[in-house]
Amino acid sequence: MAKTIDLAAKPEKITDEQLKEVQQIISISNQIKLEVGNAEARKHALLHELDIVNKKMGELNSKLEEEYGKMDVDIQTGTITYAKNEQADS
């Protein structure tokens, strides 16, 4: 069977309106990707800061435990609650 060849001229470009629409959509997409990247970078920085704070809290807990023994502290009043059979180590 013989191949048919289409000799009709085909458009070489999309219309200016279509090009503008494509460019606008790509621009919006790029802006969203940039904002997501910025949000992820900020998230990473915040998680790093949280890790530092958690380490400081762990160090403080260790110091308090050395001084007072096993206990809980009311963070509003500073009142110490010892577990049953526990006393202050002073």
Secondary structure, DSSP 4 states (H G I P E B T S, - for coil): -PPP---S---SS--HHHHHHHHHHHHHHHHHHHHHHHHHHHHHHHHHHHHHHHHHHHHHHHHHHHHH-SEEE-TTT--EEEPTT-----
